[in-house]
Amino acid sequence: MRSDASTVDEYLAELPEERQEAIAAVRNVILEHLPEGYEEVMNWGMITYQVPLEAYPDTYNKKPLMYAALAAQKNHMAVYLTAIYMSEDASQAFEATYRSTGKRYDVGKSCVRFKTLDDLPLDLIGQSIASLSMTEFVEQVKAAGSARKRRGT
């Protein structure tokens, strides 16, 4: 469910109460662990945590780099953790830690899906959000872009 809300408060207000509470709780964990420099905005129809263009304007699509996002979809809620999926090691470590919690591991290409707040290991989400400073994230993005250029893709 893509939202046209222009602020996070508007986005939260348009959600059903049970989803509003779950999204707000995950948002609090993200904000508590979010490294300095990232900004919270509404972008791509969801709550987005991104690198401001002022900090890194050289993106392929001239849009801010998304570090993480939070959204209520039609059949689930999702936390998008871009940085976790940039490295095979980070992805495998995340999966192993997630599975060790005993919670159902339900992921998409760059997101963790959950139906209720109890389905999500909030400590792991917080650790994942805290794992990369904005500078480290931008450097990883640059390195990935350079590798693609070298491969010709």
Residue frames as a rotation matrix with the C-alpha (Angstrom) as fourth column:
MET 1
0.586 0.810 0.000 0.00
0.810 -0.586 0.000 0.00
0.000 0.000 -1.000 0.00
ARG 2
-0.525 -0.762 0.380 1.88
0.772 -0.614 -0.165 3.01
0.359 0.207 0.910 -1.27
SER 3
0.256 0.584 -0.770 1.05
0.852 -0.513 -0.106 6.12
-0.457 -0.629 -0.629 0.71
ASP 4
0.156 -0.144 0.977 0.79
0.645 -0.734 -0.211 9.69
0.748 0.663 -0.021 -0.52
ALA 5
0.854 0.126 -0.505 1.38
0.502 -0.454 0.736 11.04
-0.136 -0.882 -0.451 3.00
SER 6
0.547 -0.671 0.501 3.90
0.043 -0.575 -0.817 13.86
0.836 0.468 -0.286 3.03
THR 7
-0.119 -0.586 0.801 4.93
-0.891 -0.293 -0.347 13.45
0.438 -0.755 -0.488 6.69
VAL 8
-0.826 -0.239 -0.510 5.58
-0.013 0.913 -0.408 10.51
0.563 -0.331 -0.757 8.97
ASP 9
-0.821 0.565 0.084 2.79
-0.176 -0.112 -0.978 11.67
-0.543 -0.818 0.191 11.29
GLU 10
-0.037 0.813 -0.581 0.32
-0.972 -0.165 -0.169 11.69
-0.233 0.558 0.797 8.37
TYR 11
-0.351 -0.185 -0.918 1.50
-0.565 0.824 0.050 8.21
0.747 0.536 -0.393 7.36
LEU 12
-0.980 -0.061 -0.189 1.02
0.112 0.618 -0.779 6.82
0.164 -0.784 -0.598 10.86
ALA 13
-0.610 0.792 -0.034 -2.39
-0.488 -0.409 -0.771 8.48
-0.624 -0.453 0.636 11.20
GLU 14
-0.010 0.642 -0.766 -3.73
-0.994 0.075 0.075 6.76
0.106 0.763 0.638 8.07
LEU 15
-0.698 -0.313 -0.644 -2.86
-0.298 0.945 -0.137 3.26
0.651 0.096 -0.753 9.35
PRO 16
0.498 0.801 -0.332 -5.28
-0.022 0.394 0.919 1.00
0.867 -0.450 0.214 11.24
GLU 17
0.698 -0.154 0.699 -4.62
-0.688 -0.415 0.596 1.19
0.199 -0.897 -0.396 15.00
GLU 18
0.836 -0.387 0.389 -2.86
0.092 0.798 0.595 -2.19
-0.541 -0.462 0.703 15.37
ARG 19
0.462 -0.691 0.556 -0.52
0.846 0.155 -0.511 -1.43
0.267 0.706 0.656 12.46
GLN 20
0.594 -0.196 0.780 -0.02
-0.155 -0.979 -0.129 2.12
0.789 -0.045 -0.612 13.69
GLU 21
0.829 -0.254 0.499 1.22
-0.511 0.021 0.859 0.77
-0.229 -0.967 -0.112 17.03
ALA 22
0.671 -0.591 0.447 3.53
0.546 0.802 0.242 -1.81
-0.502 0.082 0.861 15.43
ILE 23
0.431 -0.507 0.746 5.02
0.684 -0.356 -0.637 0.61
0.589 0.785 0.193 12.89
ALA 24
0.695 -0.148 0.704 5.48
-0.410 -0.885 0.218 3.26
0.591 -0.440 -0.676 15.61
ALA 25
0.843 -0.391 0.369 7.29
-0.196 0.415 0.888 0.74
-0.501 -0.821 0.273 17.84
VAL 26
0.465 -0.695 0.548 9.66
0.857 0.510 -0.081 -0.33
-0.223 0.507 0.833 15.05
ARG 27
0.540 -0.222 0.812 10.18
0.319 -0.839 -0.441 3.31
0.779 0.497 -0.382 14.12
ASN 28
0.872 -0.195 0.448 11.22
-0.482 -0.498 0.721 4.04
0.083 -0.845 -0.529 17.71
VAL 29
0.636 -0.674 0.376 13.80
0.351 0.686 0.638 1.24
-0.688 -0.274 0.673 17.58
ILE 30
0.386 -0.482 0.786 15.13
0.879 -0.065 -0.472 2.57
0.278 0.874 0.399 14.27
LEU 31
0.650 -0.097 0.753 15.37
-0.045 -0.995 -0.089 6.15
0.758 0.024 -0.651 15.55
GLU 32
0.909 -0.297 0.292 17.05
-0.306 -0.003 0.952 4.99
-0.282 -0.955 -0.094 18.76
HIS 33
0.383 -0.773 0.506 19.77
0.414 0.633 0.654 3.15
-0.826 -0.041 0.562 16.80
LEU 34
0.826 0.001 0.563 20.06
0.549 -0.222 -0.805 5.28
0.124 0.975 -0.184 13.65
PRO 35
-0.142 -0.956 -0.257 23.62
0.942 -0.211 0.261 6.58
-0.303 -0.205 0.931 13.23
GLU 36
0.086 0.092 -0.992 24.17
0.155 -0.985 -0.078 10.32
-0.984 -0.148 -0.099 12.92
GLY 37
-0.758 -0.433 -0.488 23.65
-0.285 -0.453 0.845 11.94
-0.586 0.780 0.220 9.55
TYR 38
-0.788 0.562 0.250 20.80
0.573 0.522 0.631 9.88
0.224 0.641 -0.734 8.15
GLU 39
-0.805 0.591 0.051 17.46
-0.583 -0.772 -0.253 11.66
-0.110 -0.234 0.966 7.79
GLU 40
-0.617 0.722 0.313 13.93
0.570 0.684 -0.455 10.36
-0.543 -0.103 -0.834 8.34
VAL 41
-0.679 0.427 -0.596 11.54
-0.636 -0.748 0.189 11.38
-0.365 0.508 0.780 5.55
MET 42
0.360 0.757 0.545 8.60
0.003 0.583 -0.812 10.13
-0.933 0.295 0.208 3.56
ASN 43
-0.291 -0.451 -0.844 9.93
-0.892 -0.191 0.409 8.83
-0.346 0.872 -0.346 0.25
TRP 44
-0.807 0.014 -0.590 8.74
-0.369 0.768 0.523 6.13
0.460 0.640 -0.615 -2.14
GLY 45
0.117 0.991 -0.062 5.45
-0.461 0.110 0.880 6.00
0.879 -0.074 0.470 -0.20
MET 46
0.612 0.044 -0.790 7.05
0.566 0.673 0.476 4.81
0.552 -0.738 0.387 3.04
ILE 47
0.919 -0.390 0.053 9.01
-0.295 -0.593 0.749 6.04
-0.261 -0.705 -0.660 6.04
THR 48
0.721 -0.691 0.045 12.56
0.431 0.396 -0.811 6.23
0.543 0.604 0.583 4.75
TYR 49
0.710 -0.656 -0.256 15.93
0.023 -0.342 0.939 6.64
-0.704 -0.673 -0.228 6.43
GLN 50
0.779 -0.293 0.554 18.29
0.608 0.138 -0.782 8.02
0.153 0.946 0.286 3.85
VAL 51
-0.304 -0.908 -0.286 21.55
0.830 -0.400 0.388 9.76
-0.467 -0.120 0.876 3.12
PRO 52
0.540 0.530 -0.654 20.70
0.174 -0.830 -0.529 13.41
-0.824 0.172 -0.540 2.39
LEU 53
0.748 -0.225 0.624 21.60
0.644 0.018 -0.765 14.53
0.161 0.974 0.159 -1.12
GLU 54
0.829 -0.469 0.305 23.67
-0.485 -0.874 -0.026 17.31
0.279 -0.126 -0.952 0.45
ALA 55
0.381 -0.686 0.620 25.90
-0.574 0.350 0.740 14.61
-0.725 -0.638 -0.260 1.96
TYR 56
-0.611 -0.545 0.574 26.09
0.128 0.648 0.751 12.41
-0.782 0.532 -0.326 -1.15
PRO 57
0.165 0.727 -0.667 24.61
-0.566 -0.484 -0.668 13.88
-0.808 0.488 0.331 -4.35
ASP 58
-0.434 -0.487 -0.758 26.36
-0.898 0.165 0.408 11.53
-0.074 0.858 -0.509 -6.81
THR 59
-0.250 0.434 0.866 23.66
-0.148 0.867 -0.477 8.85
-0.957 -0.247 -0.152 -7.00
TYR 60
-0.875 -0.147 0.461 22.79
0.375 0.395 0.839 7.04
-0.306 0.907 -0.290 -10.22
ASN 61
-0.197 0.903 0.382 19.18
0.914 0.028 0.405 8.26
0.355 0.429 -0.831 -10.14
LYS 62
-0.640 -0.180 0.747 19.77
0.049 -0.980 -0.194 11.66
0.767 -0.087 0.636 -8.47
LYS 63
0.580 0.789 0.202 17.68
-0.271 -0.047 0.961 10.51
0.768 -0.613 0.187 -5.48
PRO 64
0.109 -0.541 0.834 18.94
-0.992 -0.116 0.055 10.05
0.067 -0.833 -0.550 -1.92
LEU 65
-0.569 -0.366 -0.736 20.46
-0.295 0.927 -0.233 6.70
0.768 0.084 -0.635 -0.98
MET 66
0.539 0.789 0.294 17.98
-0.642 0.160 0.750 4.68
0.545 -0.593 0.593 1.06
TYR 67
-0.638 -0.740 0.214 19.58
-0.671 0.398 -0.625 3.09
0.378 -0.543 -0.750 4.10
ALA 68
-0.892 0.447 -0.067 16.41
0.419 0.763 -0.492 1.65
-0.169 -0.467 -0.868 5.61
ALA 69
-0.630 0.764 0.137 12.65
-0.568 -0.574 0.590 2.04
0.530 0.294 0.796 5.36
LEU 70
-0.878 0.464 0.120 9.48
0.160 0.520 -0.839 1.05
-0.452 -0.717 -0.530 7.13
ALA 71
-0.686 0.649 -0.329 6.13
-0.671 -0.387 0.633 0.38
0.283 0.654 0.701 5.50
ALA 72
-0.315 0.716 0.623 2.71
-0.225 0.582 -0.782 -1.15
-0.922 -0.387 -0.022 5.93
GLN 73
-0.918 0.003 -0.397 1.91
-0.388 0.207 0.898 -3.23
0.085 0.978 -0.188 2.85
LYS 74
-0.110 0.966 -0.235 -1.39
-0.757 0.072 0.649 -4.83
0.644 0.249 0.724 1.92
ASN 75
0.671 0.429 -0.605 -0.80
-0.101 0.861 0.499 -8.17
0.735 -0.274 0.621 3.68
HIS 76
0.400 -0.610 -0.684 2.13
0.905 0.379 0.192 -7.42
0.143 -0.696 0.703 5.98
MET 77
0.934 -0.319 -0.158 4.45
-0.272 -0.926 0.261 -4.77
-0.230 -0.201 -0.952 7.36
ALA 78
0.665 -0.736 0.131 8.07
0.679 0.521 -0.518 -4.54
0.313 0.433 0.845 6.29
VAL 79
0.643 -0.653 -0.400 11.42
-0.189 -0.642 0.743 -3.19
-0.742 -0.403 -0.536 7.40
TYR 80
0.904 -0.405 0.135 13.76
0.215 0.158 -0.964 -2.55
0.369 0.900 0.230 4.48
LEU 81
0.667 -0.744 -0.043 17.41
-0.080 -0.130 0.988 -3.01
-0.740 -0.656 -0.146 5.43
THR 82
0.932 -0.242 -0.270 19.39
-0.304 -0.119 -0.945 -2.11
0.196 0.963 -0.184 2.33
ALA 83
0.157 -0.973 0.167 22.80
-0.968 -0.186 -0.171 -2.36
0.198 -0.134 -0.971 3.97
ILE 84
0.117 -0.071 0.991 22.24
-0.542 0.832 0.123 -5.93
-0.832 -0.551 0.059 5.19
TYR 85
0.718 0.290 0.633 21.80
0.285 0.707 -0.647 -7.12
-0.635 0.645 0.424 1.63
MET 86
0.783 -0.509 -0.358 24.85
-0.617 -0.561 -0.553 -5.31
0.081 0.653 -0.753 0.23
SER 87
-0.355 -0.934 0.045 27.21
-0.914 0.337 -0.228 -7.94
0.198 -0.122 -0.973 1.65
GLU 88
0.182 0.386 -0.904 26.78
-0.273 0.903 0.331 -11.70
0.945 0.187 0.270 1.52
ASP 89
-0.664 -0.500 -0.556 28.54
0.400 0.391 -0.829 -12.01
0.632 -0.772 -0.060 4.90
ALA 90
-0.900 0.367 0.235 26.22
-0.429 -0.652 -0.625 -9.45
-0.076 -0.663 0.745 6.52
SER 91
-0.048 0.931 -0.363 23.19
-0.885 0.129 0.447 -11.10
0.463 0.343 0.817 4.98
GLN 92
0.010 -0.011 -1.000 24.19
0.083 0.996 -0.010 -14.57
0.996 -0.083 0.011 6.21
ALA 93
-0.894 -0.363 -0.262 25.01
0.296 -0.039 -0.954 -13.29
0.336 -0.931 0.142 9.70
PHE 94
-0.636 0.739 0.222 21.67
-0.771 -0.617 -0.156 -11.47
0.021 -0.271 0.962 9.85
GLU 95
0.156 0.733 -0.662 19.79
-0.637 0.587 0.500 -14.60
0.755 0.344 0.558 8.78
ALA 96
-0.307 -0.349 -0.885 21.61
0.354 0.822 -0.447 -16.83
0.884 -0.450 -0.129 11.27
THR 97
-0.998 -0.065 -0.002 20.98
0.029 -0.426 -0.904 -14.43
0.058 -0.902 0.427 14.15
TYR 98
-0.384 0.923 -0.013 17.35
-0.900 -0.371 0.227 -13.96
0.205 0.099 0.974 13.09
ARG 99
0.147 0.445 -0.884 16.72
-0.321 0.866 0.382 -17.71
0.936 0.227 0.270 12.92
SER 100
-0.657 -0.480 -0.581 18.34
0.367 0.469 -0.803 -18.20
0.658 -0.741 -0.132 16.34
THR 101
-0.815 0.420 0.400 15.56
-0.578 -0.647 -0.497 -16.05
0.050 -0.636 0.770 17.85
GLY 102
-0.782 0.543 0.306 13.00
0.424 0.823 -0.377 -18.71
-0.457 -0.165 -0.874 16.92
LYS 103
0.020 0.788 -0.616 10.88
-0.272 -0.588 -0.761 -16.17
-0.962 0.183 0.203 15.08
ARG 104
0.533 0.274 0.800 9.65
0.626 0.507 -0.592 -16.92
-0.568 0.817 0.099 11.56
TYR 105
-0.486 -0.776 -0.402 12.24
0.124 -0.516 0.847 -15.74
-0.865 0.362 0.347 9.02
ASP 106
0.397 0.695 0.599 10.17
0.811 0.040 -0.583 -14.05
-0.429 0.717 -0.549 6.31
VAL 107
-0.209 -0.593 -0.777 12.24
0.036 -0.799 0.600 -11.93
-0.977 0.097 0.188 3.96
GLY 108
0.904 0.368 0.220 12.02
0.261 -0.067 -0.963 -10.46
-0.339 0.928 -0.157 0.51
LYS 109
0.533 -0.731 0.426 14.71
0.614 -0.013 -0.789 -9.09
0.582 0.683 0.442 -1.75
SER 110
-0.529 -0.756 0.385 15.62
0.232 -0.566 -0.791 -6.31
0.816 -0.329 0.475 0.68
CYS 111
-0.161 0.557 0.815 13.04
-0.795 -0.562 0.227 -6.49
0.585 -0.611 0.533 3.43
VAL 112
-0.977 0.058 -0.203 11.95
0.177 0.751 -0.636 -8.35
0.115 -0.658 -0.744 6.51
ARG 113
-0.307 0.944 0.125 8.20
-0.324 -0.227 0.919 -8.95
0.895 0.241 0.375 6.53
PHE 114
-0.970 0.083 -0.228 6.13
0.242 0.401 -0.883 -9.21
0.018 -0.912 -0.410 9.69
LYS 115
-0.231 0.964 0.129 2.43
0.435 -0.016 0.900 -9.41
0.870 0.264 -0.416 10.50
THR 116
0.894 0.442 -0.072 2.65
0.251 -0.363 0.897 -8.47
0.370 -0.820 -0.436 14.17
LEU 117
0.487 -0.727 0.485 5.25
-0.768 -0.620 -0.159 -6.79
0.416 -0.295 -0.860 16.32
ASP 118
0.503 -0.248 0.828 5.87
-0.564 0.632 0.532 -10.11
-0.655 -0.735 0.178 18.10
ASP 119
0.923 -0.122 0.366 7.06
0.337 0.715 -0.612 -11.57
-0.187 0.688 0.701 14.76
LEU 120
0.647 -0.656 0.389 10.05
0.028 -0.489 -0.872 -9.23
0.762 0.575 -0.298 14.64
PRO 121
0.340 -0.610 -0.716 13.30
0.940 0.250 0.234 -9.50
0.036 -0.752 0.658 16.66
LEU 122
0.955 0.174 0.242 13.53
0.187 -0.982 -0.031 -5.81
0.232 0.075 -0.970 17.57
ASP 123
0.576 -0.811 -0.101 16.99
-0.092 -0.187 0.978 -6.12
-0.812 -0.554 -0.183 19.14
LEU 124
-0.148 -0.622 0.769 18.37
0.744 0.443 0.500 -7.48
-0.652 0.646 0.397 15.86
ILE 125
0.532 0.380 0.757 16.65
0.790 -0.545 -0.281 -4.73
0.306 0.748 -0.590 13.88
GLY 126
0.977 -0.181 -0.110 18.25
-0.105 -0.864 0.493 -2.15
-0.185 -0.470 -0.863 16.17
GLN 127
0.208 -0.956 0.209 21.68
0.138 0.240 0.961 -3.77
-0.968 -0.171 0.182 15.82
SER 128
-0.001 -0.148 0.989 21.30
0.961 0.272 0.041 -3.86
-0.276 0.951 0.142 12.04
ILE 129
0.839 0.348 0.418 20.33
0.450 -0.876 -0.172 -0.19
0.306 0.332 -0.892 11.88
ALA 130
0.848 -0.524 -0.078 23.29
-0.298 -0.593 0.748 0.74
-0.438 -0.611 -0.659 14.09
SER 131
0.569 -0.646 0.509 25.73
0.542 0.760 0.359 -1.36
-0.619 0.071 0.782 12.05
LEU 132
-0.130 -0.642 0.756 26.84
0.984 -0.177 0.020 1.21
0.121 0.746 0.655 9.46
SER 133
-0.240 -0.020 -0.971 27.66
0.300 -0.952 -0.055 4.85
-0.923 -0.304 0.234 9.86
MET 134
0.794 0.553 -0.253 26.52
-0.022 -0.390 -0.921 7.05
-0.608 0.736 -0.297 7.02
THR 135
0.206 -0.815 -0.541 30.13
-0.924 -0.344 0.166 7.34
-0.322 0.466 -0.824 5.79
GLU 136
-0.651 -0.442 0.617 30.60
-0.309 0.897 0.316 3.54
-0.693 0.015 -0.721 5.81
PHE 137
0.193 0.825 0.532 27.32
0.390 0.433 -0.813 3.04
-0.900 0.365 -0.238 3.96
VAL 138
0.799 0.068 -0.598 28.22
-0.429 -0.633 -0.645 5.58
-0.422 0.771 -0.477 1.27
GLU 139
-0.225 -0.958 -0.179 31.65
-0.896 0.131 0.424 3.94
-0.383 0.256 -0.888 0.85
GLN 140
-0.500 0.112 0.859 30.00
0.111 0.992 -0.065 0.53
-0.859 0.063 -0.508 0.39
VAL 141
0.629 0.774 0.066 27.64
0.237 -0.111 -0.965 1.98
-0.740 0.623 -0.254 -2.21
LYS 142
0.509 -0.530 -0.678 30.55
-0.801 -0.580 -0.148 3.59
-0.315 0.619 -0.720 -4.06
ALA 143
-0.550 -0.764 0.337 32.52
-0.610 0.643 0.462 0.31
-0.570 0.049 -0.820 -3.98
ALA 144
-0.118 0.599 0.792 29.53
0.375 0.766 -0.523 -1.63
-0.919 0.235 -0.315 -5.30
GLY 145
0.826 0.427 -0.368 29.08
-0.111 -0.517 -0.849 0.89
-0.553 0.742 -0.379 -8.12
SER 146
0.094 -0.889 -0.448 32.77
-0.944 -0.223 0.245 0.68
-0.318 0.400 -0.860 -9.05
ALA 147
-0.597 -0.282 0.751 32.59
-0.182 0.959 0.215 -3.13
-0.781 -0.009 -0.624 -9.09
ARG 148
0.393 0.814 0.428 29.55
0.388 0.276 -0.879 -3.03
-0.834 0.512 -0.208 -11.43
LYS 149
0.744 -0.160 -0.649 31.36
-0.562 -0.675 -0.477 -0.64
-0.362 0.720 -0.592 -13.76
ARG 150
-0.338 -0.941 0.037 34.42
-0.813 0.311 0.491 -2.93
-0.474 0.136 -0.870 -13.86
ARG 151
-0.499 0.229 0.836 32.17
0.232 0.965 -0.126 -5.90
-0.835 0.131 -0.535 -14.74
GLY 152
-0.986 0.117 -0.121 30.36
-0.157 -0.389 0.908 -3.84
0.060 0.914 0.402 -17.36
THR 153
-0.448 0.882 -0.144 26.89
0.843 0.471 0.261 -4.36
0.298 -0.005 -0.955 -15.86
